[in-house]
Structure formats: C-alpha cells, structure tokens
Amino acid sequence: MKKVVTGSLVLGAVMGSLAVVQMPQHAQAATYQVKKLMGFRQPTSYYAKSAKSAKSGYLWNKSHTKRLHNLKNYPKTTWYATAKYSMKSVRNSGTYLKVTNGTGKAEGYVWTGYLKKGVNPANPNGTLTDPFGAAMSTYNVDDNLNKQLVALFPGTIPDEPLQLAADFIFANAGANPDDYTSVIEQLVGAENEPSVFRLSSDKWIQKNQNFLSFQRNSLKEELVTKHKKFTSFKGYRIGAYAFPKHDKRYGESMILLLPSN
C-alpha cells in the first residue's frame, strides 16, 4: 500500500512540475505584439455586421489579454473607431479597431472582421453624420446648453446647417483645424465659409460653477479681443455648441455666426 501511495505522490509531483513548466509557455503563446497602423481623421461609425459576429465578437484591452465587452450585449449600438491596430501572437494575427460607444462608457479593441462600416440600422436615430461620413452620438449634444448659448446673442437667428456644423466640433476637437473648416464649408457652402465668424471658449467648468455665467464671462473675454459685443450680431444666423456635462471638456464651446443674405 505504501508503494502505491508513494507512486501516486511521485506521479502527482511529476504532473505538477509539468503544469508549472507549461504555464509560462501558454502565457507566452498568448502574448500579442501590438502596433498602431493608422489613426482616423475623425471618429468613423461601425456596427456588428451579423448576428453571428455580435454573438462571438469581443472588445479586448490593448494587450489582448482581457475581454472587456461582448458585441451581443450592444445590438443597437453604433461604435466609433478612432484608430486601427495590428495584433500578432505566436498563433494568431489580425487587424483591430479601437472603438468606443456613443456614451464613451464602453470601449476597447475589436477585430475588424466583426464590424461593418456605417450607422447601426437597428438604431438609425440618435446619430449625427457629417458630410465626410464621420459620426457622433446625439448623446453628446445637449440642446438645452446650446440654446443657452444662443440666447447670449440677442437678435440672432438659429440656423440648422450652422448648428450641425457647430455640433461637429465635438468630433473635431483636437483635430487639424483645416478638417473642421472643411465640415463648415460642406454645410454652409464654400463661398460662405470665409464669412463665418467663429467664437470659442477652451476653458473647462470647475465644480459648482454656473454654466451660463461661466460662458458669458469666457465668451466676453474672447469678444473683447475681437472688438465685438454680444449685441454686435443682430440679424446674423447662428449655431452654438457646448460640450455636455458628462464630457471631461464640459465648458468648452463653439459659436458660429454668419451674416444673413
């Protein structure tokens, strides 16, 4: 009996040692080399291309070691891609997109084969698409804040194309200024773009500050440098955008004003 027990112990020790040896090999095989291939000029919309891909598609962390989200839990979501990456391991390789949902609360890296370019047809509303195909969620547009900004300029006329152009500063923040100029040109006409008066605030609202008071003071400082007042734009068409409260850039704003024909 003792020999059997001893043999079992020896066998167990051998198997245990094999397990210890094999674990690093497995970990090594799962190690991915990650390389950024390109960044997108503007966030580009994608959605799960099929029910099958939605069921098996995962969003990973950047090192491809942890599953963060499953596409099947986001059947109506439009994802916004900002960059493309190559990920390679000993056994696998693929091209991945860095994506986030409209609220910014779900993000990760997903294999391109699971996605199709465009706005999710299951939820076509709730997405704004600029003339170049870049998309953003209406979650990032707070109409109430925008109307407060417009009210600071008495006698101005709310204008839909200018408003849409102003909204897209959200997608273009930090991008090349020429990119945003192109958006304005497409929406109000290249012949009108040179006449668009831009007014912006790049300051962030601190805790407990009143939005309207903050914007009035910040924009007044900008107006003074341009030798203008809030009352200088009577009869102008206007579009105004304020970064929403849930965004870290809350307080930044963009005002677009264009003389009426």
C-alpha positions, 0 to 999 in steps of 0.5 A, a space after each residue: 500500500 505504501 508503494 502505491 501511495 508513494 507512486 501516486 505522490 511521485 506521479 502527482 509531483 511529476 504532473 505538477 512540475 509539468 503544469 508549472 513548466 507549461 504555464 509560462 509557455 501558454 502565457 507566452 503563446 498568448 502574448 500579442 505584439 501590438 502596433 498602431 497602423 493608422 489613426 482616423 481623421 475623425 471618429 468613423 461609425 461601425 456596427 456588428 455586421 451579423 448576428 453571428 459576429 455580435 454573438 462571438 465578437 469581443 472588445 479586448 484591452 490593448 494587450 489582448 489579454 482581457 475581454 472587456 465587452 461582448 458585441 451581443 450585449 450592444 445590438 443597437 449600438 453604433 461604435 466609433 473607431 478612432 484608430 486601427 491596430 495590428 495584433 500578432 501572437 505566436 498563433 494568431 494575427 489580425 487587424 483591430 479597431 479601437 472603438 468606443 460607444 456613443 456614451 464613451 462608457 464602453 470601449 476597447 479593441 475589436 477585430 475588424 472582421 466583426 464590424 461593418 462600416 456605417 450607422 447601426 440600422 437597428 438604431 438609425 436615430 440618435 446619430 449625427 453624420 457629417 458630410 465626410 461620413 464621420 459620426 457622433 452620438 446625439 448623446 453628446 449634444 445637449 440642446 438645452 446648453 446650446 440654446 443657452 448659448 444662443 440666447 447670449 446673442 440677442 437678435 440672432 437667428 438659429 440656423 440648422 446647417 450652422 448648428 450641425 456644423 457647430 455640433 461637429 466640433 465635438 468630433 473635431 476637437 483636437 483635430 487639424 483645424 483645416 478638417 473642421 473648416 472643411 465640415 463648415 464649408 460642406 454645410 454652409 457652402 464654400 463661398 460662405 465659409 470665409 464669412 463665418 465668424 467663429 467664437 470659442 471658449 477652451 476653458 473647462 467648468 470647475 465644480 459648482 460653477 454656473 454654466 451660463 455665467 461661466 460662458 458669458 464671462 469666457 465668451 466676453 473675454 474672447 469678444 473683447 479681443 475681437 472688438 465685438 459685443 454680444 449685441 454686435 450680431 443682430 440679424 446674423 444666423 447662428 449655431 452654438 455648441 457646448 460640450 455636455 456635462 458628462 464630457 471631461 471638456 464640459 465648458 468648452 464651446 463653439 459659436 458660429 455666426 454668419 451674416 444673413 443674405 
